[in-house]
Amino acid sequence: MRMIVRKAKGLSGRVKVPGDKSISHRALLLGAIAEGTTRIRGFLPAADCLATLACVRALGVEVERLSETELIVQGRGLRGLREPEAVLDCVGSGTTMRLLAGILAGQPFYSVLTGNEQLRRRPMGRIAEPLRRMGAIVLGRDDGRLPPLTILGGDLHGIQYSLPVASAQVKSAILLAGLYADGPTVIHEPGPARDHTERMLAAMGANIQYPISNIKLHSSKLSSLDIVVPGDISSAAYFIAAACLVPGSGVVIEGVGVNPTRTGFLDALGEMGADIVMENQREVSGEPVADVVVRAAELRGVEVRGDRVPRMIDEFPILAVVATQAQGDTVVRDAAELRVKESDRIAAIEAELRKLGACIEERADGFVVEGPTSLRGTVVDSHGDHRLAMSLAIAGLIAEGETTIVGAECIADSFPGFEEILTALAG
Ligand code: S3P
């Protein structure tokens, strides 16, 4: 599918974005192993979360879909899952594969996790290694580092583990396995990766402490929960960026999750001089939520490194687009993780933004953008990466003429309805 975007005159309106992807996955997975009935409202009906839904059902969990976004999960308790009859297909979802591997490590049965070509290239040694240390058998291609993964779970013991990278997926896989372990599981993380798993486990009654960077979990039963999923800040980021960039814009995005482990992009924009205000701050299902009000502003370059990187790990392609319009250099360091996302996001954003006329240079662990530059619409490629496709669509709003994004169908991996909301805001 090709998406065609033309230069916009100004964005205005109040919108809501679909439910948070990370929280939607966790609500299904934790609901599946909790005791009793978990109700999920605001579920994200995107391809990635639907992959988790299909896997959970293949493990014998009954899930009733009352509407696109409202689900009832009949939890089977920690030990009630059934050996799947066929291979579990995680499609393109790294979160599905890594978190589910943690749960499967605790099951006394055989399971195989696979995915599409893109997912089968993504590193799984980072979860296989700690899960093996806990006592599970985890096999895969390339010496156990690449999917498909075969898991023979069973008696696990708790471990003390220092994460080599600040990854919420790896942290969550170990925590979910830790629910089945015979001693405490202790994790030290090198940076603040999103803590949605910790929050949801605590809300479901798990014995968990999670002060910054040092998490301790004891094997616990989970109780069911009513979960309302907030709007996904990583989806809101595209409209926040667009409203900053297109002169004359004023946009309100309602009900956005603003968990501090996810708001690094707002902090970076604030340092760039953006006009962003959070209104109506509240807590929903243990997660902070706000309405985000954005007006266009003159921007300057920013440096992003260290602890801010995990707090905005999915927002670097859109940061690069914003940086093309900021005065001076924007420098990103310590972000080599971007190379193992749905695409090599450092190489891909450099290649595509250059086609539009941006001054961007790749570094081993980030990039440098020199701004401001005027962009010229042309044909660009999504690299099969939803975050790249949406970032390029926002670039199209500020580029002269017409921008065509080839391979835009991948937007459905995380954001069904992106085009409709963009059209409503940009007129
Ligand atoms: C996610 C964690 C992040 C993020 C991904 C979703 C999660 O990945 O990029 O889109 O739901 O835990 P890493 O944990 O690998 O950084």
Boltz pocket constraint, residues with backbone or C-beta under 6 A from the ligand:
constraints:
  - pocket:
      binder: B
      contacts: [[A, 21], [A, 22], [A, 23], [A, 25], [A, 95], [A, 166], [A, 167], [A, 168], [A, 169], [A, 170], [A, 172], [A, 193], [A, 194], [A, 313], [A, 314], [A, 337]]
      max_distance: 6.0
